[in-house]
Amino acid sequence: MPLGAHARNAHYSLLSVWSENVIRVCQSCGQKNRIPPSRLHQVGYCGACKAELSANNAPIDVDQQTFDQIVKEAQVPVLVDFWADWCAPCRMAAPEVKKLAE
């Protein structure tokens, strides 16, 4: 279950970065849950409704500090895609990077 680290607007609805944590939104109740980067590969539970929060298998946009922490503490392979909004080849490759992450 590799992680792809790049910015894709489609992924912001379920994941975003806040401070040193990744925010995962519960699909059952909408509660925002802080997940330490070292636990992104694990199944968790919503702090409000206790619904299962699936492990991350989608590309996420991260800052330098979170990237360093993910790479340092990862217990699974990490797929990194450095890209830019203005880069046409990057945008063309993004769907394939997402498929690899899943």
DONULO-846515 format. One record per atom (N, C-alpha, C): y, x, z. Coordinates in steps of 0.05 Angstrom, whole numbers, plus 5000, padded with zeros to 4 digits. Last residue first. Example, Ala and Ser with C-alpha at 12.3 -4.5 7.8 and 13.67 -1.06 7.14 Angstrom:
2
   py   px   pz
 4955 5257 5142
 4979 5273 5143
 5001 5258 5157
 4886 5264 5156
 4910 5246 5156
 4934 5264 5156
***
This chain:
102
   py   px   pz
 5052 4940 4893
 5035 4918 4902
 5006 4926 4902
 5073 4985 4870
 5076 4981 4899
 5058 4960 4910
 5062 4976 4816
 5049 4998 4830
 5050 4994 4860
 5098 4934 4807
 5069 4929 4804
 5053 4951 4818
 5147 4961 4814
 5139 4939 4832
 5109 4934 4831
 5144 4995 4770
 5145 5007 4797
 5137 4986 4817
 5148 4957 4730
 5124 4973 4732
 5122 4986 4760
 5201 4938 4737
 5178 4920 4740
 5151 4935 4743
 5231 4989 4729
 5230 4975 4755
 5207 4955 4757
 5237 5009 4678
 5214 5018 4693
 5210 5002 4719
 5285 4987 4661
 5261 4981 4646
 5236 4988 4662
 5321 5010 4697
 5317 4981 4698
 5291 4973 4683
 5316 5063 4679
 5309 5056 4707
 5304 5026 4709
 5336 5060 4627
 5308 5067 4631
 5299 5060 4660
 5392 5046 4640
 5374 5027 4626
 5344 5035 4629
 5430 5053 4695
 5410 5068 4680
 5390 5048 4667
 5464 5028 4730
 5474 5033 4703
 5453 5046 4685
 5437 5029 4779
 5442 5004 4766
 5449 5007 4736
 5388 5081 4786
 5416 5072 4786
 5418 5046 4770
 5336 5111 4827
 5346 5098 4803
 5375 5090 4807
 5278 5138 4849
 5306 5142 4850
 5318 5130 4824
 5223 5117 4879
 5236 5114 4853
 5266 5116 4857
 5165 5136 4912
 5194 5137 4912
 5205 5135 4884
 5113 5114 4950
 5122 5117 4923
 5152 5116 4923
 5072 5139 4999
 5099 5129 4994
 5106 5135 4965
 5009 5125 5031
 5025 5138 5010
 5052 5124 5006
 5012 5117 5103
 5002 5110 5077
 5018 5124 5056
 5041 5130 5145
 5012 5133 5148
 4997 5125 5123
 5104 5161 5152
 5086 5144 5137
 5057 5151 5142
 5142 5192 5177
 5123 5178 5194
 5103 5161 5179
 5173 5215 5136
 5162 5232 5158
 5140 5218 5173
 5187 5172 5104
 5171 5193 5092
 5158 5210 5114
 5217 5141 5141
 5193 5130 5128
 5175 5152 5118
 5258 5178 5155
 5240 5168 5175
 5214 5156 5163
 5284 5185 5106
 5273 5208 5120
 5252 5199 5140
 5301 5131 5097
 5283 5145 5078
 5269 5168 5092
 5337 5125 5140
 5312 5109 5139
 5292 5121 5120
 5376 5163 5124
 5363 5165 5150
 5336 5149 5150
 5393 5144 5073
 5381 5170 5076
 5365 5172 5102
 5373 5074 5064
 5393 5095 5067
 5378 5122 5072
 5336 5036 5015
 5339 5049 5041
 5362 5069 5040
 5307 4980 4986
 5330 4998 4985
 5334 5009 5013
 5238 4973 4968
 5261 4967 4986
 5283 4988 4981
 5183 4943 4934
 5204 4962 4935
 5227 4954 4954
 5129 4919 4975
 5149 4915 4955
 5170 4937 4956
 5095 4912 5017
 5084 4924 4992
 5103 4920 4969
 5090 4909 5086
 5107 4911 5063
 5093 4924 5040
 5046 4860 5116
 5055 4888 5112
 5072 4890 5087
 5070 4796 5138
 5053 4813 5122
 5064 4841 5121
 5073 4767 5197
 5091 4780 5178
 5074 4800 5163
 5050 4705 5224
 5044 4732 5215
 5064 4742 5194
 5090 4673 5275
 5076 4673 5249
 5071 4701 5240
 5119 4669 5321
 5094 4683 5322
 5077 4682 5297
 5171 4651 5322
 5150 4631 5319
 5122 4643 5320
 5201 4699 5339
 5208 4671 5346
 5184 4652 5345
 5180 4746 5320
 5188 4745 5348
 5194 4717 5357
 5124 4747 5278
 5152 4738 5282
 5157 4736 5312
 5083 4804 5274
 5086 4776 5281
 5115 4770 5287
 5052 4847 5224
 5066 4842 5249
 5068 4812 5254
 5013 4895 5193
 5018 4866 5196
 5031 4863 5223
 5040 4957 5170
 5024 4941 5188
 5032 4912 5187
 5076 4988 5142
 5049 4984 5130
 5031 4966 5146
 5120 4994 5175
 5122 4976 5151
 5095 4970 5139
 5124 5027 5218
 5105 5004 5220
 5106 4985 5196
 5164 5064 5212
 5136 5074 5216
 5115 5052 5217
 5211 5033 5211
 5199 5043 5186
 5170 5053 5189
 5207 4975 5253
 5211 5004 5251
 5198 5014 5225
 5237 4915 5239
 5211 4929 5237
 5218 4959 5235
 5266 4857 5264
 5270 4886 5260
 5242 4900 5260
 5270 4795 5234
 5254 4812 5252
 5259 4841 5244
 5301 4733 5229
 5302 4761 5221
 5289 4778 5242
 5271 4670 5216
 5280 4689 5236
 5280 4717 5224
 5248 4632 5184
 5273 4644 5175
 5285 4665 5194
 5198 4610 5193
 5221 4599 5208
 5248 4611 5200
 5163 4631 5152
 5158 4605 5166
 5183 4593 5178
 5178 4680 5135
 5177 4659 5115
 5172 4631 5127
 5222 4722 5168
 5198 4705 5171
 5199 4683 5151
 5247 4780 5140
 5253 4752 5146
 5227 4737 5147
 5256 4844 5165
 5237 4827 5151
 5242 4798 5159
 5294 4900 5163
 5294 4872 5171
 5275 4857 5153
 5281 4964 5187
 5280 4946 5164
 5279 4918 5174
 5322 5006 5227
 5301 4988 5223
 5303 4974 5196
 5367 5035 5239
 5342 5050 5234
 5318 5032 5229
 5411 4992 5209
 5409 5014 5227
 5384 5030 5220
 5375 4955 5166
 5395 4952 5186
 5391 4974 5206
 5356 4934 5102
 5357 4956 5121
 5380 4951 5140
 5313 4879 5084
 5339 4894 5083
 5338 4915 5104
 5271 4831 5054
 5274 4857 5067
 5302 4868 5064
 5275 4782 5029
 5255 4786 5050
 5259 4812 5066
 5318 4785 4995
 5314 4760 5009
 5294 4764 5032
 5320 4833 4967
 5337 4830 4990
 5331 4805 5006
 5292 4835 4920
 5277 4841 4945
 5294 4837 4970
 5325 4827 4877
 5304 4807 4882
 5290 4811 4909
 5357 4873 4872
 5368 4849 4886
 5346 4829 4893
 5333 4934 4887
 5329 4912 4869
 5337 4887 4883
 5336 5001 4899
 5351 4976 4903
 5345 4956 4880
 5277 5034 4924
 5299 5031 4906
 5312 5004 4909
 5221 5060 4940
 5247 5059 4953
 5268 5058 4931
 5160 5030 4949
 5178 5040 4929
 5206 5038 4941
 5102 5046 4985
 5129 5034 4986
 5145 5046 4963
 5032 5029 4977
 5055 5047 4976
 5081 5032 4977
 4977 5017 5000
 5000 5000 5000
 5025 5018 5000
***
